[in-house]
Amino acid sequence: MNKIELVEVSARDGLQNEPRVLATSDKVELVRRAIGAGARRLEVASFVHPAKVPQMADAEAVIAALPSNAARYIGLVLNKRGALRAFDTAIDEIGVVCAASDTFGMRNQGLDTEQSLAMACEVLALCRAQGRPGQVTIAVAFGCPFEGAVDPGKVVAMARRIAAAGAIEVAIADTIGIARPNEVERLAADVAAAIAPLPLRVHFHDTRGMGVANAIAAVRAGAVTVDAAIGGTGGCPFAPGAAGNVASEDIAYAFDDALDIDIEQLVEAAGWLNGLLGRERTSAIARAFASRA
């Protein structure tokens, strides 16, 4: 298999729905451990309202404390206001989110699908003006917790508009972990063809235990980048029932030679993170490593 890229999202998506709010120093240490394991592109913060997502209230402080020139850092934004905050930091790359369902978009951003797509295109224009790379994730691309199934054709059309607006990458997200490998393969192939030559990134949650299988299906269909979180942490505060992200250590094991990642260091980091968060959920690979001890 050709080399693929892992985007480590534990410091942002992994923490944003956990009941414990970690200290800034612990978030920075999490990033350091991920880099030590081989991660070179990481989503490290989101610029959102601190009252709605208190876990991300220290975004600026986290970014200021990160090791410089060690990796590429992504900051997530949900609107123009968040993007302007991000521009005042040293963040390397801006990630924008738009929603494939009106109800999720209203709950998440206060915008329906068309409005969130227009906002994402506006933020991309701001990124170009600022000389910052910008990319877009289409949330609930496979299904919405409020509206159910999402039309794949709608997602493909959204991806085309995002590509035309100057994104460096388009991502499709299974925000609630509802997708099956066959439908992932179909949608990933269609989106990859629609945005070519831009790269396709995928983001899966492991609600139904399909995260790794869905990632493999997406890569076979043309995706070149996979999001994952150490320890399978995460969830979405605006998506009821969303379980954690697919675990980085499970993805690293599944893709083997396609990733330059140290699985043992990821498992060690997952155990450390579990202790900080007071949680017991572990990934399949972490359980396998524990059983051999």
C-alpha positions, 0 to 999 in steps of 0.5 A, a space after each residue: 500500500 502507498 504511504 498515507 498521512 495520519 492527522 492526529 486529532 486527540 488534542 482537539 476532537 479527542 478532548 472537546 467532549 470529555 467531561 474533564 478539562 485538561 490543563 494547557 500544559 497537559 494538552 501540550 504534553 499530549 501533542 509532544 507525545 504524539 509527535 514523539 510517536 511519529 505524528 507530523 500533522 496535528 489538529 491541536 485546538 479549536 477557536 470556538 466560544 468558550 462557554 459552549 466548548 470550555 475544553 478549548 478555551 485556552 486555544 491561544 495558550 496551547 498554540 503559543 506553547 507548542 514545540 516549533 518546527 516539530 510538526 504542522 499544526 491545525 486550528 479548527 474554526 466554525 465561522 469567520 470570528 473563529 478564523 480571525 482569532 486563529 490568524 492572530 496565532 502562529 497556527 500553520 493551517 486553518 480547518 473549517 467545518 460545514 454541515 451536510 444537514 441543516 439541523 446539525 448545522 444549526 445546532 453546531 454553528 447556527 447556520 443551515 447547510 447552504 449558509 455553512 458552505 458559504 461561510 466556509 468559502 468565505 473563510 477560505 478566501 480570508 485564508 488566502 488573503 492571510 497566506 494561511 492554508 485552509 481546508 474544509 471538513 464536511 460534517 455528518 457526511 454519512 448521516 445526521 443524528 437529527 435528520 437521518 440519512 444524507 444524500 451522497 450527491 449533496 456531499 459531492 456537490 458541496 465538495 466540488 464547491 469547496 475545491 473551487 473555493 481554494 481549499 488545499 484539501 477536502 475531508 468527509 466526516 462520519 461525525 456520529 459513526 454510522 457509516 458502513 465500509 461499502 457506502 464509505 468506499 462509494 462516497 469516498 470514490 465519488 468525492 475524490 473524483 469530484 475534487 481531483 487533484 486535491 487530496 481527500 481526507 476522512 474522519 471516522 468515529 467508532 460508535 459501531 466499531 466500524 472506524 478502522 474498516 471504514 478508514 481502509 475502505 476510504 483509502 482504497 477508494 482514493 483517500 490519502 489522509 486519515 484522522 485519528 485520536 490517541 486512545 480513541 478519545 473524543 465525540 462531538 458536543 453537538 452530536 448526541 450519541 457520537 462515540 470516540 474517534 477511531 484510535 490512532 493506534 488501531 489505524 497505525 496497526 491496520 495500515 502497518 507499512 503505510 504509516 511511519 508511526 510507533 504503535 507502542 508509543 501511541 499505546 503508552 500515550 493512550 494509557 497516560 491520557 486515560 489517567 488524566 481523563 479518568 476514563 477506562 475505554 481503551 482501543 483494540 490495540 491497547 487491549 491486545 498490548 495489555 494482554 501480552 504483558 
